[in-house]
């Protein structure tokens, strides 16, 4: 297929031929022409071929960048006054792409006084005020006598429908009235390109966050600087970040569900009627319902669903709460330890957001024992240690560092993977020597009886063993692995197990 064939078919408005060519080679539908920089979608929009554009959009995103003149598919349709094409693109666009932020200027340059289109563009994030404080669209529209567009711009400048103000004031009543009256849209983007949900997060308006999520605001929106909403929440403090992570995950477990059913999940237990409606009418699985309840902190509902045999997806909600009892209950029912939430934060990163740092520190070794990935990195926020430090959780960061040191030792990592919690080299009622794979501070237990041995570091433990005569109770193989441990050498768990009998190995119950 040649490029000219596609463009000729667009000029003839031959929808069937365009569909045939796109089906044969979808890449050519999105490939830019060398001379003009236009793709087939640009050409269809420029010529106002709405049916052709709709067919092409079955194969390619409506946004395919700028042509050599700096125009996008949307701006070409706007400037040419092809409003059926404009409405087609906008119907599939909740938030404008960055290079469409000045789309209102294309409408004005075309001389089209379509206030409804201008409003739709602003609701999707068209830029109103420039960084220098100017409003060029107002100046241009006024100069051309486009009174409808001028009125729309002035109304937004003067905040007649001030959704941002209502959100920043955490006034859910005012937000609801604006949305119900259709004077504001749930996916609206303000003049700086910020989704309205982002304004709620930045203002630490927790009631507004939950209300907007209930009304269908997308937790997956992005800021103009390419940050996601979780990254924004992390700049506002631990409390707001924790609230955002919990509630955005809760809502993601049951999307497109009526507000009253979302709220029903908050009560101590869900009525049989509400549960049946969620499952049968809205397609929410019992597993999703369990996960939503766990994120929302409805432990009564969580316990009932677990008792009914529902398998949870992840331990992440328990980690965010630093709740050891909930963690064990979820693990017992088969929850994945390393499954993250919708924002991709690894499970140990969530510990840094827990309300109590001491609770987070207490639960960290248990997570390591269960096999949590201590080396996991987030594409933006790095590893869990750096993440905790940035949030001011210095003691937790140190605890994770010690656990991470354990993870880097092959024998300890392999022991955790096999569920080994202790290896008894020698013990009687008065003395003992044990390997403790899950204790980062003290991988050896020396002295006392088995239940009362004294945890110690590897080097100190070796000195105690040699000074107390316990060294004579150990086999040559056992002495060798203890010496390797004290020197920080690398060795596998099989080398340790070769020095003991099966009865001397204790597994996780």
C-alpha positions as CSV (number, residue, x, y, z in Angstrom):
1,X,0.0,0.0,0.0
2,X,1.3,3.5,-0.8
3,X,0.6,6.6,1.2
4,X,-1.0,8.3,-1.8
5,X,-3.6,5.5,-2.0
6,X,-4.7,6.3,1.6
7,X,-4.8,10.1,1.0
8,X,-6.7,9.6,-2.3
9,X,-9.3,7.5,-0.6
10,X,-9.7,10.2,2.1
11,X,-10.1,12.9,-0.6
12,X,-12.8,10.7,-2.3
13,X,-14.4,10.1,1.1
14,X,-14.2,6.4,0.3
15,X,-14.8,5.0,3.8
16,X,-14.7,1.4,2.6
17,X,-11.4,1.8,0.8
18,X,-9.9,3.6,3.8
19,X,-11.0,0.8,6.1
20,X,-9.5,-1.8,3.7
21,X,-6.2,0.0,3.6
22,X,-6.0,0.6,7.3
23,X,-6.8,-3.1,8.0
24,X,-4.1,-4.2,5.6
25,X,-1.4,-2.0,7.2
26,X,-2.4,-0.1,10.4
27,X,1.0,1.5,10.7
28,X,0.5,3.5,7.5
29,X,-2.6,5.0,9.0
30,X,-0.5,6.6,11.7
31,X,2.7,7.2,9.8
32,X,3.4,10.9,9.0
33,X,3.9,12.1,5.4
34,X,7.5,13.3,4.9
35,X,6.5,16.6,3.1
36,X,3.6,17.7,5.3
37,X,4.1,15.7,8.5
38,X,0.4,14.7,8.3
39,X,-1.0,11.3,9.1
40,X,-4.1,10.0,7.6
41,X,-6.0,11.3,10.6
42,X,-4.7,14.8,10.1
43,X,-5.8,14.6,6.5
44,X,-9.3,13.4,7.3
45,X,-9.7,16.1,9.9
46,X,-8.4,18.8,7.6
47,X,-10.8,17.8,4.9
48,X,-13.7,17.3,7.3
49,X,-14.2,13.6,6.5
50,X,-15.9,12.6,9.7
51,X,-16.9,9.1,8.6
52,X,-13.4,8.4,7.4
53,X,-11.9,9.8,10.7
54,X,-14.2,7.6,12.7
55,X,-13.0,4.6,10.7
56,X,-9.4,5.5,11.2
57,X,-9.9,6.0,14.9
58,X,-10.9,2.3,15.1
59,X,-7.2,1.6,14.5
60,X,-5.3,4.6,15.7
61,X,-5.5,7.0,18.6
62,X,-7.1,10.3,17.7
63,X,-3.9,12.1,18.8
64,X,-1.0,11.5,16.5
65,X,1.1,14.5,17.3
66,X,1.7,17.7,15.2
67,X,2.2,18.1,11.5
68,X,4.9,20.3,10.0
69,X,2.7,23.4,10.5
70,X,2.3,22.7,14.2
71,X,-1.3,21.5,13.9
72,X,-2.9,18.4,15.5
73,X,-5.9,16.5,14.3
74,X,-8.1,18.5,16.7
75,X,-6.8,21.9,15.7
76,X,-7.2,21.2,12.0
77,X,-10.8,20.2,12.6
78,X,-11.4,23.3,14.7
79,X,-9.7,25.7,12.3
80,X,-11.6,24.3,9.4
81,X,-15.0,24.4,11.2
82,X,-15.5,20.7,10.8
83,X,-17.5,20.4,14.1
84,X,-18.7,16.8,13.4
85,X,-15.0,15.8,13.5
86,X,-14.4,18.0,16.5
87,X,-17.2,16.4,18.4
88,X,-16.0,12.9,17.4
89,X,-12.6,13.6,18.8
90,X,-13.9,15.3,22.0
91,X,-16.3,12.4,22.7
92,X,-13.3,10.2,23.1
93,X,-11.2,12.7,25.1
94,X,-11.5,13.3,28.8
95,X,-8.3,15.3,29.0
96,X,-6.5,17.2,26.2
97,X,-3.1,16.2,25.2
98,X,-0.4,18.8,26.1
99,X,0.0,20.0,22.5
100,X,-3.7,20.6,22.3
101,X,-3.8,22.9,25.3
102,X,-4.1,26.0,22.9
103,X,-6.9,24.4,20.9
104,X,-9.2,27.3,21.6
105,X,-6.9,29.6,19.5
106,X,-7.4,27.3,16.5
107,X,-11.2,27.7,16.9
108,X,-10.8,31.5,17.1
109,X,-8.4,31.6,14.1
110,X,-11.0,29.9,12.1
111,X,-13.5,32.6,13.0
112,X,-16.0,30.2,14.5
113,X,-18.0,31.6,17.4
114,X,-18.9,28.3,19.0
115,X,-19.2,28.9,22.7
116,X,-20.2,25.3,23.3
117,X,-17.0,24.0,21.7
118,X,-14.9,26.5,23.6
119,X,-16.4,25.4,26.9
120,X,-15.9,21.8,26.1
121,X,-12.2,22.5,25.3
122,X,-11.7,24.4,28.6
123,X,-13.4,21.6,30.5
124,X,-10.9,19.2,29.1
125,X,-7.9,21.3,30.0
126,X,-7.4,24.0,27.3
127,X,-5.1,26.6,28.7
128,X,-6.9,29.8,29.8
129,X,-4.1,31.9,31.5
130,X,-0.6,31.8,30.2
131,X,2.4,31.7,32.6
132,X,2.9,35.4,32.1
133,X,-0.7,36.2,33.2
134,X,-2.0,37.0,29.7
135,X,-5.2,35.5,28.3
136,X,-4.4,35.5,24.5
137,X,-7.6,33.7,23.6
138,X,-9.7,36.5,25.1
139,X,-7.7,39.1,23.2
140,X,-8.0,37.2,19.9
141,X,-11.7,36.4,20.3
142,X,-12.5,40.0,21.3
143,X,-10.6,41.4,18.3
144,X,-12.6,39.1,15.9
145,X,-15.9,39.9,17.6
146,X,-16.6,36.3,18.7
147,X,-18.9,37.3,21.5
148,X,-19.9,33.8,22.6
149,X,-16.3,32.7,23.1
150,X,-15.5,36.0,24.9
151,X,-18.4,35.3,27.3
152,X,-17.2,31.8,28.1
153,X,-13.6,33.0,28.8
154,X,-14.7,35.8,31.0
155,X,-17.1,33.5,33.0
156,X,-14.2,31.1,33.6
157,X,-11.9,33.9,34.6
158,X,-14.3,35.4,37.1
159,X,-15.2,32.0,38.6
160,X,-19.0,32.1,38.0
161,X,-18.9,28.3,38.1
162,X,-16.0,28.0,40.5
163,X,-15.6,24.2,40.9
164,X,-12.0,24.7,41.9
165,X,-13.0,27.0,44.7
166,X,-15.6,24.5,46.0
167,X,-13.0,21.7,45.8
168,X,-10.3,23.7,47.6
169,X,-12.8,24.6,50.3
170,X,-13.7,20.9,50.7
171,X,-17.3,21.9,50.2
172,X,-18.9,18.7,48.9
173,X,-22.3,20.3,48.9
174,X,-21.2,23.0,46.5
175,X,-19.4,20.5,44.4
176,X,-22.5,18.3,44.1
177,X,-24.7,21.3,43.1
178,X,-22.3,22.3,40.3
179,X,-22.1,18.7,39.0
180,X,-25.8,18.1,39.2
181,X,-26.7,21.3,37.4
182,X,-24.2,20.4,34.6
183,X,-22.4,23.8,35.2
184,X,-19.3,21.7,35.8
185,X,-18.1,18.3,34.7
186,X,-16.4,15.6,36.8
187,X,-13.5,15.3,34.3
188,X,-13.0,19.1,34.0
189,X,-9.5,20.4,33.8
190,X,-8.7,23.9,35.0
191,X,-6.9,26.7,33.2
192,X,-3.5,25.3,34.2
193,X,-4.3,21.9,32.9
194,X,-4.9,20.3,36.3
195,X,-7.7,17.7,36.7
196,X,-10.2,18.8,39.3
197,X,-9.3,15.8,41.4
198,X,-5.7,17.0,41.5
199,X,-6.9,20.3,43.0
200,X,-8.6,18.4,45.8
201,X,-5.4,16.5,46.6
202,X,-3.2,19.6,46.5
203,X,-5.7,21.3,49.0
204,X,-5.6,18.2,51.2
205,X,-9.4,18.2,50.9
206,X,-10.1,14.6,51.9
207,X,-13.9,14.8,51.7
208,X,-13.7,16.3,48.2
209,X,-11.3,13.5,47.2
210,X,-13.7,10.8,48.2
211,X,-16.7,12.6,46.8
212,X,-15.1,13.2,43.4
213,X,-14.0,9.5,43.2
214,X,-17.5,8.5,44.1
215,X,-18.9,10.6,41.2
216,X,-16.5,9.0,38.7
217,X,-13.4,11.2,38.7
218,X,-10.5,9.2,37.2
219,X,-7.7,8.4,39.7
220,X,-5.4,7.7,36.7
221,X,-5.3,11.3,35.4
222,X,-2.0,13.1,34.9
223,X,-0.7,16.6,35.5
224,X,0.8,18.8,32.7
225,X,4.3,18.1,34.1
226,X,3.7,14.3,33.6
227,X,3.3,13.5,37.3
228,X,0.5,11.2,38.3
229,X,-1.9,11.9,41.2
230,X,-0.1,9.6,43.6
231,X,3.2,11.6,43.1
232,X,1.2,14.8,43.8
233,X,-0.3,13.3,46.9
234,X,3.1,12.4,48.2
235,X,4.1,16.1,48.1
236,X,1.2,17.1,50.5
237,X,2.2,15.0,53.5
238,X,1.8,11.5,54.7
239,X,-1.8,11.8,55.9
240,X,-3.2,13.0,52.6
241,X,-1.0,10.5,50.7
242,X,-2.2,7.6,52.8
243,X,-5.8,8.7,52.4
244,X,-5.4,9.0,48.6
245,X,-3.7,5.6,48.2
246,X,-6.4,3.9,50.3
247,X,-9.4,5.5,48.7
248,X,-8.2,5.6,45.1
249,X,-7.5,1.9,45.4
250,X,-10.8,1.3,47.0
251,X,-12.7,3.0,44.2
252,X,-10.6,1.2,41.6
253,X,-11.8,-2.1,42.9
254,X,-15.4,-1.3,42.0
255,X,-15.7,1.3,39.2
256,X,-18.9,2.5,37.6
257,X,-20.8,1.7,40.8
258,X,-23.5,4.0,42.1
259,X,-22.6,6.3,45.0
260,X,-25.0,4.7,47.5
261,X,-23.4,1.2,46.9
262,X,-19.9,2.6,47.2
263,X,-21.0,4.1,50.6
264,X,-22.6,0.9,51.6
265,X,-19.2,-0.8,51.6
266,X,-18.3,1.6,54.5
267,X,-20.8,0.3,57.0
268,X,-19.8,-2.4,59.4
269,X,-21.4,-5.1,57.3
270,X,-23.0,-5.0,53.8
271,X,-26.7,-6.0,53.5
272,X,-27.4,-9.1,51.5
273,X,-29.5,-6.9,49.1
274,X,-26.6,-4.4,48.5
275,X,-24.1,-7.2,48.1
276,X,-26.3,-9.1,45.6
277,X,-26.8,-5.8,43.6
278,X,-23.0,-5.2,43.4
279,X,-22.3,-8.7,42.2
280,X,-25.3,-9.4,39.9
281,X,-26.0,-6.0,38.5
282,X,-22.6,-4.2,38.4
283,X,-20.4,-7.2,38.0
284,X,-18.3,-6.6,41.1
285,X,-16.7,-9.9,42.1
286,X,-16.6,-11.0,45.8
287,X,-12.8,-10.8,45.5
288,X,-13.0,-7.1,44.4
289,X,-15.5,-6.5,47.2
290,X,-13.1,-7.9,49.7
291,X,-10.3,-5.9,48.4
292,X,-12.4,-2.7,48.4
293,X,-13.4,-3.3,52.0
294,X,-9.8,-3.9,53.0
295,X,-8.6,-0.7,51.4
296,X,-11.5,1.2,53.1
297,X,-10.8,-0.3,56.5
298,X,-14.1,-2.1,56.8
299,X,-12.7,-5.0,58.8
300,X,-16.0,-6.5,59.7
301,X,-16.9,-7.0,56.1
302,X,-13.3,-8.3,55.4
303,X,-13.6,-10.8,58.2
304,X,-16.9,-12.1,57.0
305,X,-15.8,-12.5,53.4
306,X,-12.6,-14.3,54.5
307,X,-14.6,-16.7,56.6
308,X,-16.7,-17.4,53.5
309,X,-13.5,-18.5,51.7
310,X,-13.1,-15.5,49.4
311,X,-9.5,-15.2,48.3
312,X,-7.9,-11.7,48.7
313,X,-5.7,-10.4,45.9
314,X,-3.0,-8.6,47.9
315,X,-1.7,-7.8,51.4
316,X,-1.2,-4.2,50.4
317,X,-4.2,-2.8,52.4
318,X,-2.9,-4.4,55.6
319,X,0.6,-3.1,55.0
320,X,-0.7,0.5,54.5
321,X,-2.5,0.1,57.8
322,X,0.5,-1.7,59.4
323,X,-2.0,-4.1,60.7
324,X,-0.3,-7.4,61.6
325,X,-3.5,-9.2,62.4
326,X,-5.1,-8.3,59.1
327,X,-1.8,-9.2,57.3
328,X,-1.8,-12.7,58.7
329,X,-5.5,-13.2,57.9
330,X,-5.0,-12.2,54.3
331,X,-1.8,-14.3,53.9
332,X,-3.6,-17.3,55.4
333,X,-6.3,-17.0,52.7
334,X,-3.7,-16.8,49.9
335,X,-3.1,-13.1,49.3
336,X,-0.1,-12.3,47.2
337,X,2.7,-10.6,49.2
338,X,4.3,-8.6,46.4
339,X,1.1,-7.6,44.5
340,X,0.9,-3.7,44.5
341,X,-2.1,-1.5,44.2
342,X,-3.3,0.5,41.2
343,X,-0.5,3.1,41.6
344,X,2.2,0.5,41.3
345,X,3.8,1.3,44.7
346,X,5.7,-1.9,45.9
347,X,4.3,-3.3,49.1
348,X,7.2,-2.2,51.3
349,X,6.8,1.4,50.1
350,X,3.4,1.4,51.6
351,X,4.9,0.9,55.1
352,X,6.3,4.5,54.9
353,X,2.7,5.8,54.6
354,X,1.4,4.0,57.7
355,X,-0.1,6.2,60.4
356,X,2.3,4.8,63.1
357,X,6.0,4.5,62.3
358,X,6.5,2.1,65.2
359,X,3.8,-0.2,63.9
360,X,5.4,-0.1,60.5
361,X,8.8,-1.0,62.0
362,X,7.2,-3.9,63.9
363,X,5.5,-5.4,60.9
364,X,8.5,-5.0,58.5
365,X,10.4,-8.3,59.6
366,X,7.1,-10.2,59.2
367,X,6.9,-9.0,55.6
368,X,10.5,-10.0,55.0
369,X,9.7,-13.4,56.4
370,X,6.8,-13.8,54.0
371,X,9.0,-13.0,51.1
372,X,8.3,-9.3,50.4
373,X,10.7,-8.0,47.7
374,X,13.1,-5.9,49.7
375,X,14.9,-4.7,46.5
376,X,11.8,-3.6,44.6
377,X,12.0,-0.2,43.0
378,X,9.3,2.2,41.8
379,X,10.0,3.8,38.4
380,X,9.6,7.3,40.0
381,X,10.1,6.9,43.8
382,X,13.0,4.5,43.9
383,X,13.4,1.8,46.5
384,X,11.6,1.5,49.8
385,X,14.5,2.8,51.9
386,X,14.9,6.1,49.9
387,X,11.1,6.5,49.8
388,X,10.9,6.2,53.6
389,X,13.7,8.7,54.1
390,X,12.1,11.3,51.8
391,X,8.9,11.0,53.9
392,X,10.8,11.6,57.1
393,X,10.5,8.0,58.3
394,X,14.2,7.7,59.2
395,X,13.8,4.8,61.7
396,X,11.7,2.8,59.3
397,X,14.3,3.4,56.6
398,X,17.1,2.1,58.9
399,X,15.0,-1.0,59.7
400,X,14.4,-1.7,56.0
401,X,18.1,-1.2,55.3
402,X,18.9,-3.9,57.8
403,X,16.3,-6.2,56.3
404,X,17.7,-5.4,52.9
405,X,21.2,-6.5,54.1
406,X,19.6,-9.8,55.0
407,X,18.1,-10.1,51.6
408,X,21.5,-9.6,49.9
409,X,22.8,-12.7,51.8
410,X,22.1,-15.7,49.6
411,X,21.6,-18.2,52.4
412,X,19.1,-15.9,54.2
413,X,17.2,-15.2,51.1
414,X,17.0,-18.8,50.2
415,X,16.0,-19.7,53.8
416,X,13.1,-17.3,53.6
417,X,12.0,-18.6,50.2
418,X,11.8,-22.1,51.7
419,X,10.0,-20.9,54.9
420,X,12.8,-21.7,57.3
421,X,12.8,-19.6,60.4
422,X,15.5,-21.2,62.5
423,X,18.3,-23.8,62.2
424,X,19.5,-25.3,65.5
425,X,23.2,-26.2,65.3
426,X,23.3,-27.3,68.9
427,X,21.0,-26.8,71.9
428,X,20.2,-28.2,75.3
429,X,18.6,-26.8,78.4
430,X,21.6,-24.6,79.3
431,X,23.1,-23.6,76.0
432,X,22.5,-23.3,72.3
433,X,23.6,-22.1,68.9
434,X,21.0,-21.3,66.2
435,X,20.9,-19.6,62.8
436,X,18.0,-17.1,62.6
437,X,17.6,-16.2,58.9
438,X,15.0,-13.6,59.4
439,X,16.7,-11.5,62.1
440,X,18.7,-8.8,60.3
441,X,20.3,-7.4,63.4
442,X,21.2,-10.8,64.9
443,X,21.5,-13.8,62.5
444,X,22.9,-15.9,65.3
445,X,21.3,-16.9,68.6
446,X,23.8,-18.0,71.2
447,X,23.5,-19.0,74.8
448,X,20.5,-19.9,77.0
449,X,18.0,-22.6,76.1
450,X,16.3,-22.8,72.8
451,X,13.4,-20.6,73.8
452,X,15.6,-18.1,75.5
453,X,18.6,-17.8,73.3
454,X,20.3,-14.4,72.9
455,X,20.3,-12.9,69.4
456,X,23.6,-11.5,68.4
457,X,25.6,-10.3,65.4
458,X,27.7,-12.8,63.4
459,X,31.0,-11.5,64.6
460,X,30.0,-11.2,68.2
461,X,28.4,-14.6,68.1
462,X,31.5,-16.2,66.9
463,X,33.5,-14.7,69.7
464,X,31.0,-15.9,72.3
465,X,31.0,-19.4,70.8
466,X,34.8,-19.6,70.8
467,X,35.1,-18.1,74.3
468,X,32.4,-20.2,76.0
469,X,33.6,-23.6,74.7
470,X,30.5,-24.0,72.5
471,X,32.8,-24.2,69.6
472,X,33.7,-27.8,70.7
473,X,30.0,-28.8,70.5
474,X,29.8,-27.9,66.8
475,X,30.8,-30.0,63.9
476,X,33.6,-28.9,61.5
477,X,31.0,-28.0,58.9
478,X,29.0,-26.0,61.3
479,X,32.1,-24.1,62.4
480,X,32.9,-23.4,58.8
481,X,29.6,-21.8,57.9
482,X,29.6,-19.7,61.1
483,X,33.1,-18.4,60.3
484,X,31.9,-17.6,56.7
485,X,28.9,-15.8,58.2
486,X,31.2,-13.7,60.5
487,X,33.4,-12.8,57.5
488,X,30.4,-11.8,55.4
489,X,31.1,-14.4,52.7
490,X,28.5,-15.6,50.3
491,X,27.1,-19.1,50.7
492,X,23.8,-20.9,50.1
493,X,21.3,-22.4,52.5
494,X,22.1,-25.9,51.2
495,X,25.6,-25.6,52.7
496,X,24.0,-24.8,56.1
497,X,21.5,-27.6,55.8
498,X,24.2,-30.1,55.0
499,X,25.5,-29.7,58.6
500,X,22.2,-30.5,60.4
501,X,19.5,-33.1,60.4
502,X,15.9,-32.4,59.3
503,X,14.8,-32.4,63.0
504,X,17.1,-29.4,63.6
505,X,15.3,-27.2,61.0
506,X,12.2,-25.2,62.0
507,X,9.8,-24.1,59.3
508,X,7.3,-21.3,59.3
509,X,3.9,-22.6,60.5
